[in-house]
Amino acid sequence: MKTKITELLGIEYPIIQGGMAWVAEHNLAAAVSAAGGFGILGSATAPADVVRGWIKEVKETTDK
């Protein structure tokens, strides 16, 4: 499916996951990205070392 959003973000489907605080951690973001959407880490209140770990996990889980 091609839309302005899919082209802008380089995704397959116009699905953008919300950054839902501690719910939107690395497993969810990687799964949404691997499925063709735009996965987002919810990191507003997370400590920096936790976010770094999540980013590492996403990079190891998917190439998106």
ChimeraX attribute file (.defattr): number of C-alpha atoms within 10 A of each C-alpha:
attribute: neighborCount
match mode: 1-to-1
recipient: residues
	/A:1	8
	/A:2	11
	/A:3	11
	/A:4	9
	/A:5	14
	/A:6	18
	/A:7	13
	/A:8	8
	/A:9	13
	/A:10	15
	/A:11	22
	/A:12	18
	/A:13	18
	/A:14	18
	/A:15	16
	/A:16	18
	/A:17	17
	/A:18	14
	/A:19	16
	/A:20	13
	/A:21	13
	/A:22	13
	/A:23	14
	/A:24	18
	/A:25	23
	/A:26	23
	/A:27	15
	/A:28	16
	/A:29	27
	/A:30	26
	/A:31	17
	/A:32	18
	/A:33	23
	/A:34	18
	/A:35	16
	/A:36	17
	/A:37	22
	/A:38	23
	/A:39	26
	/A:40	19
	/A:41	23
	/A:42	19
	/A:43	19
	/A:44	12
	/A:45	9
	/A:46	13
	/A:47	9
	/A:48	11
	/A:49	9
	/A:50	12
	/A:51	18
	/A:52	12
	/A:53	12
	/A:54	19
	/A:55	17
	/A:56	12
	/A:57	15
	/A:58	22
	/A:59	13
	/A:60	10
	/A:61	16
	/A:62	13
	/A:63	9
	/A:64	17
